[in-house]
Amino acid sequence: MHIDCADCAMQHTDACSDCIVTYLLDRPEGAIVFDVAEERAIRALQTGGLIAGTRFVATPHVGSADAGVGG
């Protein structure tokens, strides 16, 4: 899992302060990379309702072949 807050449409919104990335790392800028084991642990905590999920919403890149495609 690779999350770059600079590419998140939710950056600088109320959702940002409730994002798991902000919660875990308190780092408002830069990319965060989780390995497979960390991602599984995060998903387990989310499923159990112990932590909020990621609020990451990728912004479409201008000129990108997949711009505008939902995920």
Secondary structure, DSSP 8 states (H G I E B T S, - for coil): -EEEGGGBTTTTSHHHHT-HHHHHH---SSEEE--HHHHHHHHHHHHTTSS------B---TT-TTTT---
